[in-house]
């Protein structure tokens, strides 16, 4: 059994998104340079269509996992997290779409961080099988 740092209610305090646009519901692991998040696909998910969680939902889940890393970092420092924006998305590869009630897990690895700009590598799995990968650059609002 995996350790859980925080569930749905806690996670939602750490990201700027609100229902129905929340695409992360579990924080499994955190370090200064990485994070592991989870999301169990509900039937009322914005990007759930024709029995699958769509590509756009996977990409949004990946982005929210990055936001969760920032949010938890600021939470640990007892500071309010600034809003962040996606600066760029690169090399996204989606191999499989998750179905209803399946849990995806995403690992965010910080590659570079400088002046509020963060470059991350992202890997999403379903039952320990890689289903999506990519890189994102995020920018914190000043």
C-alpha angles and dihedrals in degrees: 000000000000122000114248120209093187143350135218100299093047094044091052090059090058101053131058095230121097134199127319090026098055112118100173125065107163136050109203105167139005138185132156089266104033148028137192118208136175139208128188109207110242124197090241095055110133092233097042109115136156092358096308139088102243129235091255089055092052091051091048090049089053091050092047089051088058089048089050090056090054093043094051091046090056091042090057089052089048090240131128111256116239121232114265133202134206106252096183143346119212138181096001111178120182115191102170139012118228120234133223115306094005116132120228120198123204131198117202116197119192109226098174136357124186134150096348093312116114128188114201139182113218130198123181122195137188115201088347091304117120109243103163138018137174149125130258135188114209129192126204116225114247 
